[in-house]
């Protein structure tokens, strides 16, 4: 593609410069070049850029120049404007005020800062919500979400779309050719936060339209939803309402729930991509378009937003919900948190960034601890180790009023003194200048890493279906997948979290955790992958249902039985108070979340067995050779992940692929010629830096929240 673009550009420049047809062709080619290769938006000489949010509309204009100048002097390379500023841009309907934003962009240009400009759609102004209350979302209890916070508007509202289309168009026309504007962020963390789902009349109408488009006629819907059960059959689409457990005396139809979650994710994606399409009509090709998402928010699916140039994410780790590793882990968060986000977002378009990273202490957590000294710096390097192009701090100044008064910024409340964690940002900025001199983006990934490169297969349908029908109060899909991810990172394995559109053959190892919904096409792809030399790992619950969440009219989990060489599978679930035992290689492991009990065929090997309950000595883990590769089925889901780690270790060992054995909370990552050692544990740790390596930053022995960076010689 790059060669074709280059040839066509040469052809273009051979034409007369005033030729309008050629200019149009060149514009289209430029658009195609950037969209095909998101790397083109970034300078190859920059391993990672650092920015910070600023809200000129929230501060006296007299402070702006001082603050922007200070941001530049501290070494920040870009800033971020506008996502919550609709009421300042349009204080009354049709009366627009962009002069203040012009001044803020001009100040950024004056002090050599790039600008990420945002569409203000998460915060419709009060004049709009009062004039058109129908644009507001409605929660499951039937309450209309009122003005006063954010993300209160319904993505399905046609009225709302008319208004946001106008403001987005005006912004695109005004700043689409501004050289200071580096890129665009659409909305902010698109979601409905605690409400999660919209039950408004707008959503009801759009849901019916979505169902009509999918099923074509009501007979098909009744069949797929199994509506003969409990006399749920519909005569037409107009009779259908969004399934709402708050309105029902018993369980809502699980097929309707799955479709509603698919619909919601589609609505969010349509909302974002529609704004992207408006921007692309007016902005110059070199300006990129993204949005920032929350990795663990299940209602919004990043995979549906591939039409963006790339995606970015938001990450907070020390907020009382993530206790991390060890007694001080709550000050650092889990080692896998940023890592999983890196490895989830980067493969979608090949490029990613972190638009919002915790700046230090925050205000909204379960409890809000001070971060461990060094933790913010460690997070930034963890972002860099994941191949992200930039990291942005939220926010530059700690607010003096509003809902985030206790939320740290780079600057303290006086506006002129750098905060404790702000100094960690500045330290990284200074260190990055040194790292740029050693940066070698053209360096090839070491062969040892390529041999243990692993894909984790993800489909939100599986997650949504099991969230609604978990079968046990202990089931947690993300925790289940996380146990395999953490084991892989302890091996020092590069990981991509992928969907089914990717080529499995790019990965020597492929894990499909709890892949409950599938079809024959996917199982055939898995079989081909294995026969050609891949190592496939399937886990409990895989293959129980078809894509519409129907159990197979066959032996339970029929589609995978031949692949894993099993006769039968049934499952057991234990109470929280009881731990079952699994025996493998003379070691014992605890489980009680989920247990698939497997009857193997003769041509497979039992690696682990249950050691108690009425199915004592029955298989818990199967392994078989198939063609040039292997298939392993892990039927038990543990809390501590020790069984899962040991099985994966055995798979790598049998494949003759050496791995590391890192302690919990310790990571070794690689990106563009740099090796990173990160210590999320609460103890001092020795990082396995090779003797001949050149250490650029830090040292081998790391205290908690410390980092070492090296290059191989």
C-alpha positions, 0 to 999 in steps of 0.5 A: 500500500505504501509503495502504491501511494508513493507511485501515485503521489509521484504521478500527481506531482508530475501534473500541473499544480493547478489541476483540480482533478489531480488535487482531489486525487491527491487528497483522497490518496492522502486520506487513504495513506493515513487511514491505512497506516496510522503510524503515519500520524507520528514521527518515528523519532519519538518513542512516546509524547507526553501531554496534559489536559487543560480547561481554559473555560474553567480558569480566568483568562488572565491565567491562561498564558501563564499556565500554557507557558508553564506546561511548555517549560515543564516539557509537555508536548501537547495539551487537550481542550474542549470535551466538556465545553459545549455551554461555553462554545454555545451558551445559547442556542445558535449563539456560538462563541469560539473566540476563547478557544481561538485564543487558547489554541493560539497560546498553545501555538505560541508555546510550541504545544500541539493541541488535541481538540475534542467534540463536546458531546458528553455534556449537552448544555442546560438550554438544550436539555430543558428545551428537548428533555426527550434527548435525555437517557432513562435508566432501568428504574425509569428515571430520566437522567437530568442535567448536572453531570455528564453522559446524560444524553441518549445516543439514540435521540435524533433530536440530539444528533441534529444539535451535536452534528451542528457543533461538530461541523462548526468545530471541524470547519474552524479548526480542521486546517489549523496546524496546531491542532494535532488530532481530535478526540470524539466525546469523552469515555463514551458510556452511560457510567453507572446507568450503563444502559439507556431505556428511553423511548428513543432507545426503544424505537432504535432497538426495534429498528435494529431488530427489524434490520437483523431479523427481517420478520417477526417470525425469525425473531421469535424463533431465535429468541425462543419466544414460545417459552413462557408465551413470549411470542410477538406479533410485530416489532412494535410490541417489543420493549427493551428487556429490563429486569427491573420491570420483570418478576423473573429472569428476562429473556437471555437472547433478548438481553444479548441482542440489547447489549449488541444494540447498545454497543452498536449505538455507541459506535454509530454515535462515535463514527458518525462524528468521525465522518463529519470531521473527516469531511472538513479536517486535513488528512494529517489530523487524526481522529480517535476516542478514549475508552474505558477497557473494562466497561462492557457496554461499549465495544472498542472493536466496533470502532475500527473505523477510527484512525486508532483508539486510546484508553483511560486508565486509573489504578490506585482508587481503592478498587484495585488492591494490586500485589502485596500490602502496598499494592493498593498504591500501585494497582495490578501489574496486568491493568495497563498491560492488558489495556495496551495489548487490547487496544494496540492490535485493533488498528496497530496504534494506540495511546493513553489519553487519560492517565491517573495523575496521582491521588484522585477523588472518586474511588472506593477510597483515594490513597496517595500513590506509591512514590514512583508509581506514576512514573512506572505507569508512564513507562508501562504505557511506553512499553506497550508501544503507545504513541503518547500518554496524556495526564488528566489534568494540568491544574487541580480544580478549586471547585466542582466535583473533582476538587480533590483530584490531583493535577500536575500543578497544586491548588496554587496553580504555580507549584508542581505536585508530588506526582507532577514531578514524576511526569516531569522526570519522565519527560526529561528521561525521554529526551535521553531515551530518544537518542538511543531509540531504534524503531527499526530494530527487529523484535528478538527471535526469542520473543517471537517464538512465545508470542501469544494471542488471547481471543476475545469476543464481547458476545461471550462476555455479555452472555456469561455476565447475564447467565453466570451460573455461579456468583463466582463467575467473572469473565474478565478475571478468568481471562486475566488469569491466563494473561497474568501467567503469560506476562510472568513468562515474558510473553508478548501478547495481543488480545485479538478478535476473529478477524485476525490471522491466527497463524501469526501467533505460535500460541492462541488462547480462547478463554471461555469462548462460549459462543461459536460456530463450525467455521471457527472450530474449523479455523482452530483445527487448521491452525493447530494442524499447521503447527499452532498451540491452541488452549481452550478453557472451561465453558467453551463451545456450549452454545451457538452464536445466538446463545442456543444450546446445541441440539446434540451432546453438550459442547458438541462442536469442540469434542472432536477437536479436544478428543473428548467423549463428554463434558459436564460441569460442577460449581462449588459454594464459596466456602468449599474448595475442590482439588485438582491434581497435576504432576503430583501438585494440588491446586484449589478451585471452586469457580467452575469445573468442567469434568471431562471424559477423554477419548483414547487419543488424548492425554490427561494432564490433570484430574479432580482429586475429590467430589464424586468425580474424583480421578476424572479429567480436568485438563486434556492435551493432545497432538494434532498434526504439527500442533497441540490442543489443550483444554483446561476445565477448571477455573481457579482463584489464584491462577496457579493451575492455569499458569502451570498448564501454560508453562507445560505447554511452552516447555513441550513446544521447546519455547523457553520462558521467564519465571517472573514473581507476581507483580514483576513485568519484563516488557519489550518495545522498539529496541527497549527492554523494561523491567517494572516492579508492581510488587510490594517487595524489592525485586531483582530483574533478569537484565542480561549481563551484556545489556546496556542499562539506560535508566535505573538498575537491576534491583528495583524497589516497589514502583521502580523501573529499569530500562535497557538495550541489548548489545 
